[in-house]
Amino acid sequence: MKRGTEHFIAIVLAAGLGKRMRSKQPKVLHPVAGRPMIQHVLDLVKGLGADRTLVVMGHHKEQVRTLLEGEIRDGKIEGVVQDPLSGTGHAVQVTRPLLAHYHGAVMILNGDHPLLRAETALSLLQSHRAHEAVITLLTAHLENPKGYGRILRGPEGQVTGIVEERDATAEQLRINEINTGVYVAQAGSLFELLKEVKPDNAQGEYYLTDTVCLAVQKKLRLLAITATDPNETLGINTRADLAKAEKIIRRRIADKLMAQGVTLLDPENSRIDATVVIGQDTVVYPWTLIEGTTQIGEDCVISSHVRITNSQLGRGVVVQDHSVIAESVLEDHVSVGPFAHLRPGNLLRRKAKVGNFVEMKKTEIGEGSKANHLTYLGDAIIGKGVNIGAGSITCNYDGVKKSQTIIEDDVFVGSDTQFIAPVRVGRGATIAAGSTITQDVPPGSLAIGRVRQVNKKDWARKQKQLHTRKLQSKKAKKKG
């Protein structure tokens, strides 16, 4: 979204407690599509080109400040503390010292409105400027307006005020046009109006909505814009609201990805975070979860019941069913799964293959190497063209420290091999099946690390006879 031709300052209200969320953390920090809901709002004003962004904090201010610490330190956001918490009007009023000499437009948004689109906010800003309004508010028509302040209009349709639900009459409660809490106002006039606001209401608070009534009384230019999609104006007050917002925003993400050339076989059942990037002609099957800063290249296949978090996948990668990938890098044409678990810190080079029931942690697998099944690889470096047999493990922890296993290029590892780290296997070596490797293996060598087989003739029959005699002896003692 390109910035407007005129300047404006954004004020984001994030001081509320959010009692109905029944949570130990601030409402605005609850994630929607993988990001705290306030971050969606801050991204919106950043995209609109706000000259300054002020965030008003109150309840749990330390937690909110911690989230925004980097942006506050870099000067991208200015934090303002509201104390005491005396309503939305007071929340805006506490920003005045930072805006003492500013008389331009301010856009006021709530930190719990993650669904608001940039297009709608920009339209509100442009309409405000075009009509030279003092206050412009965004309204919406809801089938069920419960919990929201109602818009009051006169006989000619003009806005005459806003009444909060707790203060509304029975007749006013039947109004389905609601105040969304999104405003654009001229700073100088707004702060003058806020001086006259009184806490004469059921909450005993200073309502920002009362500035609308005052503007009407003073015959100031007031403008109301109705949102075309009421969903984007919904605030998050409960866990049910959070679930509804999650569903809406994830559908938007899915639509955007499909428009960019990604195939989602079942968009309603593919959960993809807003921060994820997926390349053209990649196919995503249903019941997948792709999170965080994950980047997936072109022509990949992500099968069902896969979870990928903060990872980078190259072109043509195949991730088969029921695999988990976290904080790992997969180069082009890598194959993973089914039922593979890649814990943080892995690097899979081009055309590497990790098969079913393989677990990896802090391991590099070289180009074209394979660990097809039933294997654990931790703290290891594996070269090119290596075959890891089934049931092989790196024993990387001795109870005190972790050590590394290095397997050089073109090594063949037989099934059921244990590598007791630290150990190095030289290029082109072969490890016999069932071996326990405790020493370095020279290049091109055959390593056999198992006890010599001993066959005891007729042992099984004799053991069975011995067991039978013991049972008979016990029975005889009982009868005696």
N, C-alpha and C positions, 0 to 999 in steps of 0.2 A: 504494500500500500504506500503510495507516494504521499509525502507530507503536504499539507495545505500551503496556500500562498501567504497566509498570515500566521503570526505566532499565537501560541496558547500554552497554558500551564495546566498540568493534570494534578488533581488531588484524589488520591485513592484512600478510601476509608477502610481501615482494617483494625479498628479498636474494639470491636464487639466481642462478647464472651462466647456467644453461640451455645446457649444452654441446651437447646433442643438436640444438638448433636450428641450430647452426653459423652464427651470425650475429654481426655487429659491434655490434648493439644489444641491450639487455636483453630477455629473453624477454617480460616483462610489458608491454613497449611495442609489441609486434607487434600490428597492428590486427586486430580481428574485427568484421565488419560496419561498417567505417569508423571504429572507435574503438579506442584501445589497450585490450588485454584487461583491464588493471587498472582502467580507467575503468568497465567494466561492474560490477566488484566494488564499487567505491566508490559507484556509483549505487545498488546494491542496499542497502548498509548505510545510505545516506542515506535511502532510501525506508522502511527499517524504523525510522528515527528514532533512530539511535545518538547518544548524548550527546556522545561523543568518538570520533574515528577516528585510530588510530595506524598509520602505515605504516613498516614496518621495511625499511630499504634497506641494501644491501651492495655487490655487484658493480655497476659502472656507476651508482653512487649519484648522480653529478652529472646524468646523463641523466634518471633517474627524478625527481630533485628539480626539474629544469627543467620537466618535464611538469606537476608538481603545484605549481609555484611560486606561482601565484595563489591556490590554495586554502590553501596553507600560510601565505601572507602574510595572508589573511583569517581565519585561525584555524579554518578548517573541517577541516583535516587537520594532524596533528602528525607530523613526520618524526623517525624514530629510526634511528641508524646502528648496524649490527651489525659489529663489528670486534674480533677476527677472526671469520671465518665458521665457526662451530663447530656447525652443525646447527640444526634447528627448535626444539629445547628452549632452546638458547642465544638464538635469535632472539626468543622470547617473553620470556626472562629479561631482556633488555636494556631492555624497556619498564617494568620494575619501578620505577625511580626516578620515572617519571611517574605511577605508580599506587600510590605508597607508602601512601596513606591510603584507598585504595579497596578494598572487600571485596565488591562486587556482582558481577554477571554480566559476563563478557567473552566475546565471540564471536570465534573465531579462524578466519580464512579465508586462502586462498592467492590471491595476485594473478594466478595463471595459471588461475583457475577462472571463466571468463566466462559459463559456461552455467548456473550455479546460479540457480534461481528464487527470488524473494522469498517465495513461498508456502512453499517448502520450508524456507528459513532461519527464517521466522517460526514454522513448526510446531516446528522444533527448539528454538527459544527458549521457546516456550510449554510444550512438554513438559518441558523442563528446570525451569522454574518450578513447574509443576504437581506434579512428582514430588520437588521439593526436592533435586535431584541435586547432587553436587559436580562431576561431569564428565558431559557428554552428548556423544556422538559420532555423527556421521552415517556410515552404512555404505551399501554398494551391492553388488549381486550382478552380476558381469560374466561373460560367456561366456569372455572371454580376460582374466584378471586380471594378465597379465604387467606387471611394472614397479611394482606396488602392494604395500603392506604388507597382510598377511592378518589377518583377525579370528579370534582364538582363542576358542572357547566351551567351556564345561564340559558335563557330562552333562545338565544341566537347561536348557541353552541360554543360560546366563549368560555374559557376556563375561569372559574370564579374562586377556586381554592382546592385544597387537598385535605381530606379528613382521614386521620389514622383509624384503623379498624376498632381499636379500644374506645375511641371517642365518637364513633359513628352511631347514628340513629338506625332503627330497623329499616327505614326506607333507604337510607344511604348504603346500608349493607347489601342491598339488592343491585347496586351499580356494579357492572362487571369491567369497567375501565379502571385500570389501576396505575398507580405511580410506580415506575420501575426503579426510582432512585438515581437515575442518570440525568444530569443537568449540564447545560452550558450557561454560564452567567458572566456578566461584566464584573470584574473583581471589586472595583470601587463601590458600585451600587450594591453589590451583594453584601459586602461587609457593613455598609450603612444600614441595610435592612436587618441584618443579624443583630445589630445593637438594640433593635426594638422588639426582638422576639422574647416572649415571656414563657415560663414553664407552666402555663395554665392548662394542664392536661392530666390524664389519668396516670401517666408515668412520672410527672413532675420533671420533665426534661425539656431541653431547648430543641425544638423540631426544626430541621432545615425546611420542611414543607411549609412552615408558617411564613417563610419569605414570599411564597407564591401569593398567599392571601394579602400580605402587605403590599406586594407589587400591584395587585388588583385595586386595592384601596387607593393607592397613590396614582393610579392610572398610568403605570409604567408599561412599556411594550412587553407583552408576554406572549410566548409562542409554545404550542404543544405539537409534537410530532408523534404519530402513532406508528409503532413498529409493525412491519408487515408480517413478521414471524414472531409470535409471542413467546415461543420457546427460548429465544436467545436473551430474553429479558428476565428469565427466571433466576431468583436468588436461591442459594443453598442454605437451608435452615435445619434440615434433618438428614438422617442417613438415607431415607427414601428419596429425598431431593438429590442427594449425591449420586445415587444409583441412576436416577433419571438423566441427570446431566452427563454422567459417564456414557450412557447409551447414545445420547444425542451427539456428543463430540466425537465418539469413536466412529459413528456412522459418517460424520463429516470427513474424518481422516480417511476412511475407506473410500469414499467417493473421490477424494482428491487423488489418492494413489491410483485408483482405476482410471481416472482421467489422464494420468501420467503414463499409462501403459502397463500397469501391474494387474495381473489376474488374481482376483480373490474369489475362490470358488463358492464361498459362503460368507459374504461380508458381515452378516449379523453375528457370526461365530468366529471371527478372526479379531483378536484383541491386539491392536497395534498402537503404541504410544505416539504422541504428537511429535516427539523428537526423533523418530525413526526415519531413515532414508532407505528406499527400496528402488532398485533399478528396473528398467523397462524389460518386459517379457518374463519377469520372474513370476512364478506361480505359487500362491500360498493356499494351502488346503485349510479346511475348517478346524476349529479347536486348537488354534495356535496362539501363542502369547509372545509378542516381540516387543522388547522393552528398552527404555533408556536411550543411550546414544548409539544403538545398533545401526550399522550401515550394511546393506545387502546389495551386491552387484546385480548386473543383468543376467538373465537366462538361468536363474537359480530355481530350485524346487524345494519348497519348505513343506514337508508332509504334516499330517495331523498329529495333535498332541505333542507338539514341539514347543519348547520354551527357549528363547534366545535373549540374553541380557548383555548390553554394553559390549557388543562384539562386532568384528568387521569380517564380512564374507565377500570374497572376490566373485568373479564371473563363473557361471556354470556350476556352482556349488549345489550339492544334493544333501539335504538333511532328512533322513528317513524317520519314520514314526517313533514317538515316545523318547525323543532325545532331548537333553538339556545342555545348553552351551552358555557359559558365563565368562565374560571378560577374556575372550580368546580371539585369535586372528586366524582365519582360514583363507588361504590363497586360492587362486583359480582352480576349478575342476576338482575340488576336494569332495570326498564322500564321507558322510558321518551317519552312523546308526544302522539299523534301529536300536533303540534302548541303549544309546551311548550317553555318557555323562562327562562333559568337558568342564572341569572346574577352572577357576581363574588361572591365567598365565600361560596358556598354551599357544603354540604357533605350529600350524599345519601347512607345510609347504605344498607347492603345486602338485596336484594329482595324488596326494596322500589319501589313504583310506583308513578310517577307523570304524570297525564294525560293531556288531551287536554285543551288548554287555561289556563294553570297554570303558574304563574310567581313566581319566587323565588329569594331571595337575602339574603346572609349571614344567611342561614338556614340549620340546620341539621335535617334530617328525619331519624328516627330509623328503625331498621330492620323490614321488612314486613309492614311498614306503607304505607298508601295510601292517595293521594290527587288527585282524579280522574279527576276533571274538574272545570273550572271557579273559580279559587282560587288565592289569593295573599298571599304569606308567606314571610315576611321580618323580619330579626333579631329575629329568633325563634329557639327554640330547641324542637323537637318533638320526643317522645320516641318510643318504639317498639309497634307494633300492633295497631297503632292509625288509625282511619278512619276520614278523614276530608271531610265533606259534601260539596256539590256544592255551589259556591257563598260565601264561607267563606273567611275572610280576617283578617290579623293582622294589627291593626292600630298602627304602630310602631313610628310614628313621630307626635309630638304635636306642631310643628311649631318652637320649640327651640332645642329640643334634641330628639334622638332616644332611645327607650327603648325596652326591650326584652319580648317576650312571651315564656313561658315554658309550654309545654303540656306533662305530664308524660305518662308512658306506659298504653296501653289498654284503652285509652279514645275514646269515640264515640262523634264526633262533628256533630250535625245536620246541615242541609243546611242553608245558609244565616246567618251565625254567624259572629259577629264582636268581636274581642278581643282587648280591649283598653289597650295597654301595658303601664306600666309593670303589668303583671298578670301571675299567675301560676294556672294550672289546675291539680289537684291531680290524682293519679293513679286510673284507673277504673271508672272515672267520666263520666257522660253523659251530653251533652249540648243540650238543646232543640232547634229545628229549629227556626230560626228567632230571636235568642237571641243576645243581646249586653252585653258582659261580661266585667264588670268594676272592679270586685273584685275577689280575689283568690277563687277557687272552691275546697272544701275539697275532699280527696280521696273517691271514691265510691258514690259521691253525684249526684243528678240531679240538674242542674242549669237552671233556666228559667229566662231570662232577657228580657221580652217583655211586652208591654202595654196590659191590659185586653181588649179583643174584645168587641166592642159595636155595636149592630145592630139597626139602626133607621128604623122602619117599614114605608114603603111606601114613603121613602125619595126620591127615583129616580123619581117617577111619579110627586110628588109635585114640584121638581126642574124643570122638563120639562114644567109643566104648568106655573110656574113663568116666565120662559124664554120666553114662547109664549106670555104671557100678555105684557111683556116688548117690544117685537117686534111690537105688535099691537099698543101699545101706541105711539111708535116712528112714525109709518106710519100715525096715526091719526093727529099728530102734523104737519107733512109735508103737509097733505092735507089742514089743517086749515090755 
